[in-house]
């Protein structure tokens, strides 16, 4: 009797495994990806974070009030 041993962590040949790539900030599905450990950031969250950082940089560079120049 011959038993075939299959590892569970390796996909079977011919089978396609897709994992969902979710936004790490809001949790919305971005796309499907072949590897399990994929993470991403949706464009909406990316631009919101970028705007917050740019707003903070402008505030510290110029000061809060015009008279502080």
C-alpha angles and dihedrals in degrees: 000000000000120000121199114220116207124189112228095213093062120072118238116254110268095020118113117214118197124188125195116245106215129192108257091215107045104009099237117149111255103178144314118272135185098231123069100220097060119132131176148167122240118234093247092057092040093056092043091054091044092052091049092052094047091048090052092049093051092049094053094042097052102025127238097277132042091233091064093073 
